[in-house]
Amino acid sequence: MSRTARLTLFVLPLLVAPGVLAGRAQDADALLTRARRVLAVTPVIDGHNDYPWEVRQKAGLDLAKLDLRQPQPSIMTDFARLEAGGVGGQFWSVYVPSPARGADPAASVTMTLEQIDIVHRMIARYPDRLALALTADDIERSRKAGRIASLIGMEGGHAVNSSLATLRMMHRLGARYMTLTHSLNTPWADSATDTPVHDGLSPFGEEVVREMNRLGMLVDLSHTSPATMADALRVATAPVIFSHSSARALTDVPRNVPDDILRLVPKNGGVVMVTFVPQFVSRDVAAWNARPESERTGPAPRATLSQVADHIDHIRKVAGIDHVGLGGDFDGITTVVMGLEDVSTYPRLIAELLRRGWTDAEIGKLTWGNILRVMRANERNAAVR
């Protein structure tokens, strides 16, 4: 090969690359514009945000110290970023920790009431931006009024201290889902991250599911063991949710949903809301976290937005397009997925799914339609009981 030919081969990529890069940037911009257009019609209803816990931990229950009207760099949520993210509905988690062994379980009830109070005070403080939503129709009305529909989700059955009466009162206060367990078992259900005791649900645990169905409260199976998931799906007469879980086939951690459970979800009609917790999204991050600290050498791996999209695609493939949603767990995580750092970033994820061939209508099911359908089904089920 002549010197001239070699120079030509070397120079041509340099001449072509800027145009190729510009074209890719234009394509990316077009997808992001399209994503925002889709979200303007079918905004995100996110299954799980822990801002109320941040108010407790960082602001001593004082909403003024984490004013959502102002930029909040210490957390992942504020109104400007919610608007940029196309968020139209939010389940605000009223999480409290699982009680330690031997602790007074009644304390969890008090703490949960305090967290519910935070959500009600949030809505009262920002009436032009937030509206309490108790039904699917409330969510629709909130969107038309330009407000974020605000729903309450209890994270962990310990919040009701094995009392159906307390469960009923939590529902009256606005709680619209309850996660059956958190990090530890309850006296009636096994957690994904504790030693099994009940092989799923105890007989009383089955009564809890039936009572939630009677009330129209969504049964949330995130954090539960596969046996608890299977038992709840067997007992439930209305669609369940997984408010913030991903696919175990892609990242084999206890908090994710196995394929055999995913295959049961369509018959129930439920929805799995994919989360952005890095160790649930990335095998490398999960493996890194599982190592003793002394064995963690070099830079820590990072989870990526593309991997989150992989989980969404996998759940769509196994359970179907009607059974997948989004549950970011923002402000409940300390490390973030690259590209999904806060509540403003949903359009980036939607753009990636559009790039993979999702249609606008399919995106609308993921962000909005599927969880609304589940809520309406639970409301109808409660009305006839």
C-alpha positions as CSV (number, residue, x, y, z in Angstrom):
1,M,0.0,0.0,0.0
2,S,1.4,3.4,-0.9
3,R,2.0,6.1,1.6
4,T,-0.7,8.2,0.0
5,A,-3.2,5.4,0.3
6,R,-2.3,4.9,4.0
7,L,-2.8,8.6,4.6
8,T,-6.1,8.6,2.9
9,L,-7.4,5.7,5.0
10,F,-6.2,7.5,8.1
11,V,-7.7,10.9,7.2
12,L,-11.1,9.7,5.9
13,P,-12.4,8.6,9.4
14,L,-11.4,11.9,10.8
15,L,-13.3,13.7,8.0
16,V,-16.4,11.4,8.4
17,A,-16.5,11.1,12.1
18,P,-17.7,14.6,12.9
19,G,-20.7,14.2,10.5
20,V,-21.5,10.8,12.0
21,L,-21.3,12.1,15.5
22,A,-23.5,15.1,14.6
23,G,-26.1,12.8,13.0
24,R,-26.1,10.6,16.1
25,A,-26.6,13.7,18.3
26,Q,-29.4,14.9,16.1
27,D,-31.1,11.4,16.4
28,A,-30.7,11.5,20.2
29,D,-32.2,15.0,20.4
30,A,-35.1,13.9,18.2
31,L,-35.8,10.8,20.5
32,L,-35.6,13.0,23.6
33,T,-38.0,15.5,22.0
34,R,-40.3,12.6,21.1
35,A,-40.0,11.2,24.7
36,R,-41.1,14.5,26.2
37,R,-44.0,14.7,23.8
38,V,-45.2,11.3,24.8
39,L,-44.8,12.2,28.5
40,A,-46.9,15.3,28.0
41,V,-49.8,13.0,27.1
42,T,-49.1,10.0,29.3
43,P,-46.9,11.2,32.2
44,V,-45.0,9.0,34.5
45,I,-46.9,7.5,37.5
46,D,-44.0,6.4,39.6
47,G,-44.4,3.6,42.1
48,H,-42.0,4.7,44.8
49,N,-40.3,7.9,46.0
50,D,-38.9,8.2,49.5
51,Y,-38.9,12.0,49.9
52,P,-41.0,11.8,53.1
53,W,-38.3,9.8,54.7
54,E,-35.7,12.4,53.7
55,V,-38.0,15.0,55.4
56,R,-37.7,12.9,58.6
57,Q,-34.0,12.1,58.4
58,K,-32.6,15.4,57.0
59,A,-35.1,17.9,58.0
60,G,-36.5,16.7,61.3
61,L,-40.0,16.5,59.9
62,D,-39.8,20.1,58.9
63,L,-41.0,20.5,55.2
64,A,-39.6,24.0,55.0
65,K,-36.1,22.7,55.3
66,L,-36.5,20.7,52.1
67,D,-38.8,23.1,50.2
68,L,-39.7,21.5,46.9
69,R,-40.2,24.9,45.3
70,Q,-36.5,25.5,45.6
71,P,-33.6,23.5,44.1
72,Q,-32.7,20.7,46.5
73,P,-29.2,19.4,45.6
74,S,-29.0,17.2,48.7
75,I,-31.9,15.0,47.5
76,M,-33.2,13.8,44.2
77,T,-36.6,15.5,44.1
78,D,-38.0,19.0,43.7
79,F,-40.7,20.5,41.6
80,A,-38.5,21.8,38.8
81,R,-37.0,18.3,38.3
82,L,-40.4,16.6,38.6
83,E,-41.7,18.8,35.8
84,A,-38.6,18.2,33.7
85,G,-39.1,14.4,34.3
86,G,-42.7,14.4,33.1
87,V,-44.0,13.1,36.4
88,G,-47.8,13.3,36.6
89,G,-48.4,10.9,39.5
90,Q,-46.3,9.8,42.5
91,F,-46.7,7.1,45.1
92,W,-45.0,8.8,48.1
93,S,-43.6,6.0,50.3
94,V,-44.3,6.3,54.0
95,Y,-41.5,3.9,54.8
96,V,-40.4,3.2,58.3
97,P,-37.7,0.6,59.1
98,S,-38.6,-3.0,60.1
99,P,-38.5,-3.1,63.9
100,A,-35.4,-4.7,65.3
101,R,-35.8,-8.1,67.1
102,G,-37.4,-7.5,70.4
103,A,-38.4,-3.9,69.7
104,D,-42.0,-2.6,70.4
105,P,-43.9,-3.2,67.1
106,A,-46.4,-0.6,68.0
107,A,-43.7,2.1,67.4
108,S,-43.9,1.3,63.7
109,V,-47.5,2.3,63.7
110,T,-46.8,5.7,65.3
111,M,-43.9,6.3,62.9
112,T,-46.0,5.4,59.9
113,L,-48.7,7.8,61.0
114,E,-46.1,10.5,61.2
115,Q,-44.9,9.7,57.7
116,I,-48.5,9.8,56.4
117,D,-48.8,13.2,58.1
118,I,-45.8,14.4,56.1
119,V,-47.6,13.6,52.8
120,H,-50.8,15.3,53.9
121,R,-48.8,18.4,55.0
122,M,-46.9,18.3,51.7
123,I,-50.2,18.5,49.7
124,A,-51.5,21.3,52.0
125,R,-48.2,23.2,51.6
126,Y,-48.2,23.0,47.8
127,P,-51.9,23.0,46.7
128,D,-51.0,24.4,43.3
129,R,-48.5,21.6,42.5
130,L,-49.8,18.5,44.4
131,A,-53.3,16.9,44.8
132,L,-54.2,14.0,47.0
133,A,-55.3,11.0,44.8
134,L,-57.3,8.2,46.3
135,T,-58.6,6.8,43.0
136,A,-57.7,6.4,39.4
137,D,-60.2,9.2,38.6
138,D,-58.4,11.4,41.0
139,I,-55.2,10.9,39.1
140,E,-56.9,11.8,35.8
141,R,-58.4,15.0,37.5
142,S,-55.1,16.0,38.9
143,R,-53.5,15.7,35.4
144,K,-56.2,17.9,33.9
145,A,-55.6,20.5,36.7
146,G,-51.9,20.5,36.1
147,R,-51.0,19.0,39.5
148,I,-49.0,15.9,40.4
149,A,-51.4,13.2,41.7
150,S,-50.0,12.3,45.1
151,L,-50.7,8.8,46.4
152,I,-49.6,7.2,49.7
153,G,-47.8,3.8,49.7
154,M,-46.9,2.0,53.0
155,E,-43.7,0.1,52.8
156,G,-43.8,-2.9,55.0
157,G,-46.6,-4.9,56.7
158,H,-45.0,-4.1,60.1
159,A,-46.7,-0.7,59.7
160,V,-50.0,-2.2,60.8
161,N,-48.7,-4.4,63.7
162,S,-50.7,-7.5,62.6
163,S,-54.0,-5.6,63.1
164,L,-56.7,-5.5,60.4
165,A,-58.3,-2.6,62.2
166,T,-55.1,-0.6,61.8
167,L,-54.9,-1.6,58.2
168,R,-58.4,-0.2,57.7
169,M,-57.6,3.0,59.4
170,M,-54.4,3.5,57.3
171,H,-56.6,3.1,54.2
172,R,-59.0,5.7,55.5
173,L,-56.0,8.1,56.0
174,G,-55.2,7.6,52.3
175,A,-52.8,4.7,52.0
176,R,-53.4,3.0,48.6
177,Y,-50.8,0.3,48.7
178,M,-49.0,-1.7,51.3
179,T,-45.8,-3.7,50.7
180,L,-46.4,-6.9,52.6
181,T,-42.9,-7.0,54.1
182,H,-39.7,-4.9,54.1
183,S,-36.2,-6.1,55.0
184,L,-37.4,-8.6,57.7
185,N,-40.3,-11.0,58.0
186,T,-43.6,-9.9,59.5
187,P,-45.4,-12.3,61.9
188,W,-47.4,-13.4,58.9
189,A,-45.3,-13.1,55.7
190,D,-41.7,-13.9,54.6
191,S,-39.4,-11.2,53.4
192,A,-37.0,-11.6,50.4
193,T,-34.1,-10.7,52.7
194,D,-34.8,-12.7,55.9
195,T,-34.8,-16.4,56.8
196,P,-38.1,-17.9,55.8
197,V,-40.5,-18.8,58.6
198,H,-43.9,-19.1,57.0
199,D,-43.1,-20.6,53.6
200,G,-44.8,-17.5,52.1
201,L,-48.0,-16.2,53.8
202,S,-49.4,-17.5,57.1
203,P,-53.2,-18.0,57.3
204,F,-53.4,-14.5,58.8
205,G,-51.3,-13.2,56.0
206,E,-53.8,-14.5,53.5
207,E,-56.5,-12.7,55.5
208,V,-54.4,-9.5,55.2
209,V,-54.5,-9.9,51.4
210,R,-58.2,-10.5,51.3
211,E,-58.9,-7.5,53.5
212,M,-56.7,-5.3,51.2
213,N,-58.7,-6.6,48.3
214,R,-62.0,-5.8,50.1
215,L,-60.7,-2.3,50.7
216,G,-59.4,-1.7,47.2
217,M,-55.8,-1.3,48.6
218,L,-53.1,-2.5,46.2
219,V,-51.1,-5.5,47.4
220,D,-47.5,-4.7,46.9
221,L,-45.1,-7.6,46.5
222,S,-41.7,-5.8,46.3
223,H,-39.5,-6.9,49.2
224,T,-41.3,-10.2,49.6
225,S,-39.9,-13.7,49.1
226,P,-40.9,-15.7,46.0
227,A,-43.1,-17.9,48.2
228,T,-44.9,-14.9,49.5
229,M,-45.3,-13.6,46.0
230,A,-46.8,-16.9,44.8
231,D,-49.1,-17.1,47.8
232,A,-50.4,-13.6,47.3
233,L,-51.0,-14.1,43.6
234,R,-52.9,-17.3,44.5
235,V,-55.1,-15.5,47.1
236,A,-55.6,-12.1,45.5
237,T,-58.8,-11.4,43.7
238,A,-57.5,-8.1,42.2
239,P,-54.3,-7.2,40.4
240,V,-51.2,-6.8,42.6
241,I,-48.2,-4.5,42.1
242,F,-44.5,-4.7,42.6
243,S,-43.8,-1.0,43.4
244,H,-40.1,-1.1,42.9
245,S,-38.5,-4.3,41.7
246,S,-36.6,-5.5,38.7
247,A,-35.9,-8.9,36.9
248,R,-34.0,-11.6,38.7
249,A,-33.1,-13.3,35.5
250,L,-30.9,-10.3,34.7
251,T,-29.6,-9.5,38.2
252,D,-29.8,-12.5,40.6
253,V,-30.5,-10.7,43.9
254,P,-33.4,-11.6,46.3
255,R,-35.2,-8.3,45.8
256,N,-35.8,-9.0,42.1
257,V,-38.7,-10.9,40.6
258,P,-38.0,-14.5,39.3
259,D,-39.3,-15.4,35.8
260,D,-41.7,-18.1,37.2
261,I,-43.4,-15.3,39.2
262,L,-43.4,-13.0,36.2
263,R,-45.2,-15.6,34.2
264,L,-48.0,-15.7,36.9
265,V,-48.5,-11.9,36.8
266,P,-50.6,-11.7,33.5
267,K,-53.3,-14.0,34.9
268,N,-53.6,-11.8,37.9
269,G,-53.4,-8.6,35.9
270,G,-50.8,-7.0,38.0
271,V,-47.8,-4.7,37.1
272,V,-44.1,-4.9,37.9
273,M,-42.7,-1.4,38.3
274,V,-39.0,-1.5,37.4
275,T,-36.7,0.2,39.9
276,F,-33.4,2.1,39.5
277,V,-31.5,0.7,42.5
278,P,-28.0,0.1,41.1
279,Q,-27.4,-3.3,42.8
280,F,-30.8,-4.6,41.5
281,V,-30.0,-3.4,37.9
282,S,-26.4,-4.4,37.4
283,R,-24.8,-7.8,38.0
284,D,-21.4,-6.2,38.4
285,V,-22.7,-3.8,41.1
286,A,-24.5,-6.7,42.9
287,A,-21.3,-8.8,42.8
288,W,-19.2,-5.8,44.1
289,N,-21.6,-5.2,46.9
290,A,-21.6,-8.9,47.9
291,R,-17.8,-8.9,48.4
292,P,-16.1,-8.1,51.7
293,E,-14.9,-4.5,51.7
294,S,-11.3,-5.7,51.9
295,E,-11.8,-7.4,48.5
296,R,-13.2,-4.4,46.7
297,T,-10.2,-3.3,44.6
298,G,-10.2,-0.7,41.8
299,P,-13.1,1.6,40.9
300,A,-16.6,0.5,41.8
301,P,-18.7,-0.6,38.8
302,R,-21.7,1.6,37.8
303,A,-25.2,0.6,36.7
304,T,-26.4,2.2,33.5
305,L,-29.6,3.5,32.0
306,S,-29.3,0.9,29.2
307,Q,-29.3,-1.9,31.9
308,V,-32.6,-0.5,33.3
309,A,-34.0,-0.6,29.8
310,D,-32.9,-4.2,29.6
311,H,-34.9,-5.1,32.8
312,I,-38.0,-3.3,31.3
313,D,-37.6,-5.2,28.0
314,H,-37.2,-8.5,29.9
315,I,-40.3,-8.1,32.0
316,R,-42.2,-7.0,28.9
317,K,-41.0,-10.2,27.1
318,V,-41.9,-12.6,30.0
319,A,-45.0,-10.9,31.5
320,G,-46.2,-8.7,28.6
321,I,-46.5,-5.1,27.7
322,D,-49.6,-4.7,30.0
323,H,-47.7,-5.7,33.1
324,V,-44.6,-3.4,33.4
325,G,-44.3,0.1,34.9
326,L,-41.7,2.4,36.6
327,G,-40.8,2.7,40.3
328,G,-37.6,4.6,40.6
329,D,-37.0,4.5,44.4
330,F,-35.5,8.0,44.2
331,D,-34.5,9.4,47.6
332,G,-34.5,5.9,48.8
333,I,-31.1,5.1,47.2
334,T,-27.6,6.5,48.0
335,T,-25.9,5.6,44.7
336,V,-27.6,6.1,41.3
337,V,-27.7,4.6,37.9
338,M,-25.7,6.6,35.4
339,G,-28.2,8.6,33.4
340,L,-30.9,8.3,36.0
341,E,-29.6,10.5,38.7
342,D,-32.9,12.1,39.8
343,V,-36.6,12.6,39.0
344,S,-35.8,14.8,36.0
345,T,-34.3,11.9,34.0
346,Y,-37.3,9.8,33.0
347,P,-37.3,11.3,29.4
348,R,-33.8,9.8,28.9
349,L,-35.1,6.3,29.7
350,I,-38.1,6.8,27.5
351,A,-35.8,8.0,24.7
352,E,-33.8,4.8,25.0
353,L,-36.9,2.6,24.8
354,L,-38.1,4.6,21.7
355,R,-34.6,3.9,20.2
356,R,-35.2,0.2,20.8
357,G,-38.5,0.3,18.9
358,W,-41.1,1.0,21.5
359,T,-44.1,2.8,20.1
360,D,-45.7,5.9,21.7
361,A,-48.7,3.8,22.7
362,E,-46.5,1.2,24.4
363,I,-44.7,3.9,26.3
364,G,-48.0,5.2,27.4
365,K,-48.9,1.8,29.0
366,L,-45.5,1.7,30.8
367,T,-45.7,5.2,32.2
368,W,-49.4,5.7,32.8
369,G,-51.9,3.2,31.5
370,N,-50.9,0.0,33.3
371,I,-50.9,1.3,36.8
372,L,-54.2,3.2,36.2
373,R,-55.8,0.0,34.9
374,V,-54.6,-1.9,38.1
375,M,-56.1,0.8,40.3
376,R,-59.4,0.7,38.5
377,A,-59.5,-3.1,38.7
378,N,-58.9,-2.9,42.5
379,E,-61.6,-0.3,42.9
380,R,-64.1,-2.4,40.9
381,N,-63.2,-5.5,42.9
382,A,-63.8,-3.6,46.2
383,A,-67.1,-2.1,45.0
384,V,-68.7,-5.5,44.5
385,R,-67.5,-7.2,47.7
